Amino acid sequence: MITVALAEAVTTLPRAPGLAYEPKFDGHRLVVVRTVEDVVLQARSGRIVTAAFPDLAAAARQLPAGTVLDGEVVVWHEGRTDFALVQRRAAATAARAAVLAQSLPASYAAFDVLELAGLDLRARPYERRRALLVDLLLPLGPPLQPVPMTTDPELAATWYETLPASGIEGLVVKRLDQPYPAGRRCWRKLRHTNVRDAAVVGYTGSPRRPVALVLVLPVGDETPLVSSPLTPALRAEVAAVVASGPGAVGAAGATVTAIGLGEVPFRPLDPPLTAEVRHASARHPPPEVLRLRTDL
């Protein structure tokens, strides 16, 4: 399993000599491993998702054996990245994935190269790894592409203000002299949206078909909130986690207030799960569940 680098959230744009700025794409973290025999695609959690993205696996076979890339898989729709469509691709069966690869082709926004032709690059500075990444991918072209990068904070500020219309979440900031910080939050991320981790204390619907999650946000008065309806991909993932989790299936009986619905029954989870959610305020509109944090 490849352990990926992480980023710490900041509220203002860092400005200092020796910094690099990259757009933060709204996709799924994906490690591309080109072995001597074939290609392996690994999610951030360590799960192998090669079968879900046959189009990216086919493109990655052009890479030299012994190459490892870090980046995000995204799906473009009507001129912007669409996270729900990435979720749909990630949850597809192998047979369905082949069909979706034609109708919803994936793109890979690579932001680092960890190994190249069998040479481990993680101890080298980001500036050198970036140059090797660009040299590697530019001749290949889409769907494998290096993310844009600038060392100009004014251009980065312009990106931050203008790129959200394309589905870009914000910026990731890295030091040019920094080795690859596997497993550590040494990068910094500046997001437009209020994205946080929340405790999942239950769900509405049935164990086989969850409808929404009951959340406790890390801000406010800790009153449980009901999320907006889950996407089909998230419903399937929650159902699988509930089915496999020891003691996870609770009997319906507890109630929670849902916006526009009043008191609704829900099934408690013990222990709670964690989900990444987007919310504009504590209650209006309901929090949107982006993904389960199964990596925690």
Stockholm file with secondary structure:
# STOCKHOLM 1.0

chainA/1-296         MITVALAEAVTTLPRAPGLAYEPKFDGHRLVVVRTVEDVVLQARSGRIVTAAFPDLAAAARQLPAGTVLDGEVVVWHEGRTDFALVQRRAAATAARAAVLAQSLPASYAAFDVLELAGLDLRARPYERRRALLVDLLLPLGPPLQPVPMTTDPELAATWYETLPASGIEGLVVKRLDQPYPAGRRCWRKLRHTNVRDAAVVGYTGSPRRPVALVLVLPVGDETPLVSSPLTPALRAEVAAVVASGPGAVGAAGATVTAIGLGEVPFRPLDPPLTAEVRHASARHPPPEVLRLRTDL
#=GR chainA/1-296 SS CCCCBEEEECSSCCCCTTEEEEEEESSEEEEEEECSSCEEEEETTSCBCGGGCHHHHHHHTTSCTTEEEEEEEEEEETTEECHHHHHHHHTCCHHHHHHHHHHSCEEEEEEEEEEETTEECTTSCHHHHHHHHHHHHTTTCTTEEECCCBSCHHHHHHHHHHGGGGTEEEEEEEETTCCCCBTSEEEEEEESSCEEEEEEEEEEECSSSEEEEEEECSSSSCCCEECSCCCHHHHHHHHHHHHHSTTCCCCSCEEEEETTTEEEEEEEEEEEEEEEEECSSSSSSCCEEEEECTTC
#=GC SS_cons         CCCCBEEEECSSCCCCTTEEEEEEESSEEEEEEECSSCEEEEETTSCBCGGGCHHHHHHHTTSCTTEEEEEEEEEEETTEECHHHHHHHHTCCHHHHHHHHHHSCEEEEEEEEEEETTEECTTSCHHHHHHHHHHHHTTTCTTEEECCCBSCHHHHHHHHHHGGGGTEEEEEEEETTCCCCBTSEEEEEEESSCEEEEEEEEEEECSSSEEEEEEECSSSSCCCEECSCCCHHHHHHHHHHHHHSTTCCCCSCEEEEETTTEEEEEEEEEEEEEEEEECSSSSSSCCEEEEECTTC
//
